[in-house]
Amino acid sequence: MNIDRRRLLTASVGLTCLVAAPRSGRAQGYGQTFKVENDEGRPIANTRLPGEIVGEIGALKGVTYVGAREAEITLYEFFDYNCPYCRKAAIDMASLVASDASLRIGLINNPILSPQSAQAAKVALAMQRKVGSAAVWSLYQKLLARPGKIDGLGALQVAATLGVPGPEIEMIADSDEVRQALKAQMRMAADLGLVATPSYVLGNTGLLGHPGAKALARMVGAMRRCDQVAC
């Protein structure tokens, strides 16, 4: 497979710089707005987010949606393919989808850890444009289950096992549409102050780090009861 490493690397370095400049006055300080704990009983950093910014998430291009098509609650995960905690999160996302038929999950790329992460994200976004969320959900699970560094070539190899031709995906991955979609997703993460991967948005609350499947399920349940992550 022939991936244009120079073009992908140049684009991804620019995107990594982009996350340092959130919208003025809108990034929130994370503390303990709500008293919520992770699966090990430790506090989860969280804060209320500006509703006007959260409301823009649904308009982002290239978000991978899984679970219920029509759902009152959507849990958004902002992740990096080379984040070790995102590996555990991927297992827990699959568990949540399987156990909660009324939940919708949105996966949003935030490749802030390395240029290789941005390469993989661009392949995922290309697949999203070509074949849709179901295939990218499989890609997400398979990539995050692989040991070692994840890059564009690795993503293309996994895409091939899912029946998606590599050369066509490479072309889409290098398109302006995919670059702009990735910029917008990373800009959203920066505007929401999501400086860790994975991070989550549930309702108008931002959560830094992975709380674990049980903690996320508790917060989803609280959202249904009282419209916030803790009642």
Secondary structure, DSSP 8 states (H G I E B T S, - for coil): ----HHHHHHHHHHHHHHTT---TTT----BBSS--B-TTS-B--EEE--HHHHTTGGG-TT-EEEE-SS-S-EEEEEE-TT-HHHHHHHHHHHHHHHH-TT-EEEEEE---S-HHHHHHHHHHHHHHHHH-HHHHHHHHHHHHTS-S---HHHHHHHHHHTT--HHHHHHHHTSHHHHHHHHHHHHHHHHTT--SSSEEEETTEEEES---HHHHHHHHHHHHHHSSS--
